[in-house]
Amino acid sequence: MISVTIIVKDGEKYLEECLESLAPFEEVLLYDNGSTDRTLEIARSFPNVKIVNGRFIGFGPTKNLAAREARHDWILSIDSDEVMTPELTWSILNENLQPDHVYRFVRQSYYNKKWIRGCGWYPDRVFRLYNRKRTQFNDNMVHESVEVKGLTAADLEGALKHYSYDDAASLVQKLQLYSTLFAEQNKGKISSSPWKALRHGCGAFVKGYFIRKGFLDGYEGFLIALCQGLASYFKYLKLYEANRNEFFRG
């Protein structure tokens, strides 16, 4: 049996569609981090959803906390803005799961309901189905992933739809959060400087827009590549300031 785990805070916008796609699964564990919108009201309307309240301690560690609350050892981890396609659901439920395997599938990411294929967004294969007795998410506060060392990677058919951003404001909000978490995670471990921040920012934009063909997605591709550059710039600028603050406190 498989338990689906979702960590969420104020995820009402796509949560109903997300949970509807998970109706074939016996248990969906919603690990809420203090929602103040209709998230919990929506979740309570689904009979297979179990709600657990807890604090957010970074994406990787929080997803591991959610997995520990699940009933079953097989964990399917998705986000509240992700929706299972029928093909992916069928593929997962009909797979003969092997404990020494970690399963991945393709994720399709959307900006304002437009499927983005450039900027490194597609194809995006993500490991999301695993046995918690054999592995877990790493401890990264941001850009977390399932630890796959020593295990066999297996691909599943079907796609996961990811409604990641609706507008420029949501892009900026996410880059602010992720850059702050990156600085917290790496302060005192990685050196940085304003020049390094600028270099990484320019490099990320060039990579997303030109090398990863973001230009083929028109306005959306340019905006996403630009925000990728800004995210990288602020990651290293915030890290530079965090390192300076640690130095002067020491």
Backbone hydrogen bonds, N-H to C=O, Kabsch-Sander energy under -0.5 kcal/mol:
donor,donor_aa,acceptor,acceptor_aa,energy
3,S,74,W,-3.0
4,V,27,E,-2.7
5,T,76,L,-2.4
6,I,29,L,-2.5
8,V,31,Y,-2.2
14,Y,11,G,-0.6
15,L,11,G,-1.0
16,E,12,E,-0.6
18,C,14,Y,-2.5
19,L,15,L,-3.1
20,E,16,E,-2.3
21,S,17,E,-1.6
22,L,18,C,-0.5
22,L,19,L,-0.8
23,A,20,E,-1.3
25,F,22,L,-1.9
27,E,2,I,-0.7
28,V,48,N,-2.6
29,L,4,V,-3.7
30,L,28,V,-0.7
30,L,50,K,-3.0
31,Y,6,I,-3.5
31,Y,29,L,-0.7
32,D,30,L,-0.9
32,D,52,V,-2.6
33,N,8,V,-2.8
42,I,38,R,-2.6
43,A,39,T,-2.4
44,R,40,L,-2.2
45,S,41,E,-0.5
45,S,42,I,-1.2
46,F,43,A,-1.7
49,V,46,F,-1.6
50,K,28,V,-3.0
52,V,30,L,-2.9
54,G,32,D,-2.6
57,I,55,R,-0.5
57,I,58,G,-0.6
59,F,141,M,-2.3
60,G,140,N,-2.3
62,T,58,G,-2.3
63,K,59,F,-2.2
64,N,60,G,-1.7
65,L,61,P,-1.8
66,A,62,T,-2.1
67,A,63,K,-2.0
68,R,64,N,-1.7
69,E,65,L,-0.8
69,E,66,A,-0.9
70,A,67,A,-1.1
74,W,1,M,-0.8
75,I,73,D,-0.6
75,I,130,Y,-3.3
76,L,3,S,-2.6
77,S,75,I,-0.6
77,S,128,R,-2.4
78,I,5,T,-2.1
78,I,76,L,-0.6
80,S,7,I,-0.6
82,E,79,D,-1.7
83,V,161,K,-2.9
85,T,159,A,-1.4
89,T,85,T,-2.3
90,W,86,P,-2.6
91,S,87,E,-2.1
92,I,88,L,-2.5
93,L,89,T,-2.6
94,N,90,W,-1.4
95,E,92,I,-1.1
97,L,95,E,-1.4
101,H,98,Q,-2.3
102,V,152,T,-2.7
103,Y,129,L,-2.8
104,R,154,A,-2.7
105,F,126,V,-1.7
106,V,158,G,-0.9
107,R,124,D,-2.4
108,Q,160,L,-2.9
109,S,107,R,-0.6
110,Y,162,H,-2.8
111,Y,114,K,-2.7
112,N,165,Y,-2.9
114,K,111,Y,-2.0
115,W,113,K,-0.5
116,I,109,S,-2.4
117,R,115,W,-0.5
119,C,208,G,-0.7
119,C,212,R,-1.1
120,G,212,R,-0.7
121,W,118,G,-2.0
122,Y,117,R,-0.7
124,D,107,R,-0.8
125,R,123,P,-0.6
126,V,105,F,-2.6
126,V,124,D,-0.5
128,R,103,Y,-1.7
128,R,126,V,-0.7
129,L,103,Y,-1.7
130,Y,75,I,-2.2
130,Y,128,R,-0.5
132,R,73,D,-3.0
132,R,130,Y,-0.6
134,R,131,N,-2.0
135,T,131,N,-1.8
138,N,145,S,-2.5
147,E,136,Q,-2.8
151,L,148,V,-2.2
152,T,100,D,-2.7
154,A,102,V,-2.3
156,L,104,R,-2.4
160,L,106,V,-2.4
161,K,83,V,-2.8
161,K,159,A,-0.5
162,H,108,Q,-3.7
163,Y,81,D,-2.8
163,Y,161,K,-0.6
164,S,162,H,-1.7
165,Y,110,Y,-1.6
171,L,167,D,-1.5
172,V,168,A,-2.5
173,Q,169,A,-2.6
174,K,170,S,-2.1
175,L,171,L,-2.3
176,Q,172,V,-2.0
177,L,173,Q,-1.9
178,Y,174,K,-3.0
179,S,175,L,-2.1
180,T,176,Q,-1.8
181,L,177,L,-2.4
182,F,178,Y,-2.3
183,A,179,S,-1.9
184,E,180,T,-2.2
185,Q,181,L,-2.5
186,N,182,F,-1.8
187,K,183,A,-1.3
189,K,186,N,-2.3
190,I,186,N,-1.9
197,A,193,S,-2.4
198,L,194,P,-2.3
199,R,195,W,-2.7
200,H,196,K,-2.5
201,G,197,A,-2.3
202,C,198,L,-2.6
203,G,199,R,-2.3
204,A,200,H,-2.3
205,F,201,G,-1.8
206,V,202,C,-2.4
207,K,203,G,-2.4
208,G,204,A,-2.4
209,Y,205,F,-2.9
210,F,206,V,-2.2
211,I,206,V,-1.6
212,R,207,K,-2.8
213,K,210,F,-0.9
214,G,208,G,-1.3
215,F,209,Y,-1.9
216,L,213,K,-1.3
217,D,214,G,-1.9
218,G,215,F,-1.2
220,E,217,D,-0.8
221,G,217,D,-0.8
222,F,218,G,-2.0
223,L,219,Y,-2.7
224,I,220,E,-2.6
225,A,221,G,-2.3
226,L,222,F,-2.6
227,C,223,L,-2.4
228,Q,224,I,-2.1
229,G,225,A,-2.1
230,L,226,L,-2.4
231,A,227,C,-2.7
232,S,228,Q,-2.0
233,Y,229,G,-2.4
234,F,230,L,-2.9
235,K,231,A,-2.1
236,Y,232,S,-1.8
237,L,233,Y,-2.0
238,K,234,F,-2.8
239,L,235,K,-1.7
240,Y,236,Y,-2.1
241,E,237,L,-2.1
242,A,238,K,-2.5
243,N,239,L,-2.6
244,R,240,Y,-2.0
245,N,241,E,-2.5
246,E,242,A,-2.1
247,F,243,N,-2.3
248,F,244,R,-2.6
249,R,245,N,-2.0
250,G,246,E,-1.8
